[in-house]
Amino acid sequence: MSGWPSDDHDDLDPTAALGGTFDEPAPAEEETDPEGEPFVDESESVKVWVDEDGRLVKVYLSNRWRERSKDPLASRFMGALGPAQMRLATPRPLPMSGLPGREVGSEIPLDTVVRRLMEVRQRRRELEGKPAEDVRRSTWTGTVGHGNSTDHKVAVTLERDESTRELVIDEDWARTARAEQITDAVMEAHRMAYSTHQPGEYTAGEFGELAKEAAALGNELMPRPSIRRGGDHD
């Protein structure tokens, strides 16, 4: 596939993370890969596929990964996973409920918006002047997923958004393990981590509340489309 040297097609382990052996390629499954083309690490040892949520769904490991780089194997997996998941990352929107915002068919006068923005900035300066322990901080509740392969040779820790924060591989074991064993363990540890992950809930602290209010007021400064009422004519 793209990204792999043409003289290296035989060194991929076709059974990695799929099971079984075959002599002919199996394009049918790859045609339905959620993210199409895989992401490949710099050494071209690892390629990974992730779904639309950034979850790892399939991984291949070259049989010649030991020859291609002296870097730890875990760092090579992360070298492919990082860009794959980063590409899908989007900023988490700030919750806006209960805050001033634009209502259909109405506008807050410009001078009111400006005055309230100045008030927000003043309150922020006051917060910045307080000792850190006296300022209510933003919190995020939930359980970050952790997972291990059944043989405990691979461990995975997730971020709050379920992207992979850390991947640990027993390098001594990996030096003699088959590519299929390694990819199976990587997938197994990720599946367990996903199963234990519990999405959290964000609660804004004092700085966070000011940021939300400022964003809502900034929304009021955006141009409004003109509304043509019934009976109006050019």
N, C-alpha and C positions, 0 to 999 in steps of 0.2 A: 504494500500500500504506500501511498505517498509519504515521503519523509524517511523512507528506508532505502539503503543502497540496493541497487538492482542485483548485485552479486551476493546478497545476504538473505535472499528469500527463504533459503533452506534452514537458516539458523533460528527461526521463530519456532517456539514450541506450540504446535497447533492445538494441543490438548489443554493449554493453560486456561484455567477458569471455565472451560467448556466441558471437559470430560470426553473420554473416548479417543479414538484415533481415526484419521481419514486421510486419503491420498489426494482428494480433489478439494479445492477451496469451497467454502460454504458461504457464498455471497448472500444467500437469502436472509440469514440472520443479520449480517452486517448492514444490509440495505435498510433494516428497520431500527438501526441503532439510534437512540433518541437524539444524540448530538452529532450524528454523521461521522465525520473524520475524527480520528483519535488525536490526543495530545501526546507529544513525545518529548522525553527529557533530552538534555544536551548530548549525552553519550549515545543516544539512540538505543538504549537498553530496554526502556520501559515505554509502553504506550497505554493510555487509559481512555475510557469513555465515561462520561457523566451524563445524568439525565438533566431535565430542565431545571431541577431544583439544586443541581450541583452534587447530587449523590453519585458515588462511584457505582457503576453498573457492570463494568467489564474491564479486565486488565490482561495484557500480554507481557511476557518477559522473554527477551532474547536468550537463547542457550549460550551465547557468547558474552553475556554481560560481565563476566569476570575479566575478560580480556580488554574490554572497551574503556574501562576507567578504574582508577583506584579509589574513587569516592565511595563512601558507604552506600549500600544498596538502598537504605531507607531514604537518603537524600535524593537519590535518583527518582524514586517513586514520587517524592514530594515535588521534585523538579517538573514532573509531568502534571501532577494533581493541582499544584498551585495556580498555574496559568489557566487550567481548565475551569477551576472554580471561580477564579477572579473574573474571568470573562462574563460569568453569569451574575456576579455580585451587583446589586443595586442598592443605593442608599436607603436605609429604613426611613419611611416617612414619619414625620413627627405627628403624634396624635393631636388633633385640632379641636376635639369635642369640648364644648363648654367655653370656648374662647371666641373673642370677637372675630367675625369673618364677614365676607360679602354675602348679602342676601339678594335673592333674585328681585330685580326691579327697585332696589334701594341702594343708596350710597351714603357713607359717612362723610360729612363735609371734610374737605382737605385740611382745613386748619385744625379740626378735631383730631384727625389721624396724626398730623405732625406733632401736636401737643402730647398725644398719648405715647408716641414714639420717644419723645424727649423724656417723658416720665419713666419709660422702661429703661432708658439709658441711665437715668439718675439712680434708679433702684439697683441697677447692675453695679454701678460704681459703689454704692453703699454696701452691697454684698461683698465686693472685692476687698473692701476695707475691714471686713469682719474676720476673726480667726476662723480657720478652716473648720474646726470642730463645732462652730456655732452656725454653720450653714448646712441646711438639709440637702443631702446628696441624692442624686438620681439612683434608683435601684432597679435591678432586673432579677426577677425570680424565675426559677426553673431548674432543670437538671441537665447539665452538659453530659452528652453520651460518652461512655467509655466501653471499649470492647477488646476482647482477646480471642485469638484463635484457640481451638480446643487443646492444642499442644503447647500453648503459651509461648510460642516462638515469635508471635507478632502481636503488638498492642496498638490500639488506635484511641486517640482523644479528639473529640469534635469541638468546633466553635459553637457559639449560640445559634448561628444560622445553619448548622449541620455541615459546614465545610470541614475539611480535615485540618485540625490544628497541629497534631503531632502523630507521627508514625514511627514506631520503634520495631526494629527487626533484629533478632538474634543473629548477628553477623557470623559467629562461629558456626551456627547451624546452617546458615544460608550458603556458606562456602562449599558444602558437600550436598546440599539439597537439590532436587530437580526443580527446574523452572515451574513445572506444574504444581509441586508442593508449595512453593513460595507464593504463587499467585492465588492458589486456593486459600492459603492462610491469610493473605492480605484481604481477600474478599470476605472471608469468614469473620475476621476481626471488625471490618466495617459493618457488616450486617448486624453484629451484636451491638455495636456502638449506636447504630441507627435505632435499634429496638429499645435501647435504654434512654434515648434522648427525649426530654420533655421540654417543648417550647416554653419560654418564659413570658412574663408580662412586664412591660416597662412602666415604671412610675417615675414621673419627672420630679426632680428636686427643684430647689429654688432657681438655680440657673436655668434648668431645663424649662421651667414654666415661663420664665422671661423670654427664652428663645422662641417658644411657641407663640407667645403673645406678639412678639416682634414680627414673626413670620405672618401671622394673621393680619396684622396692621399693614405689613408690606404688600399683602394681597390686595388691600384696599387701594393701594397706589397704582395698581395695574390698570391700563386703559379698559374702559367698559365699551362693549359694542353698543352702538345706538339702537334703540328699540323703536321700530315703526309701529304705530298704533293704527287700529282700524280707522279708516276714514281719512288718514293722512295721504296726501298726494304730492308728487313732484311738481 
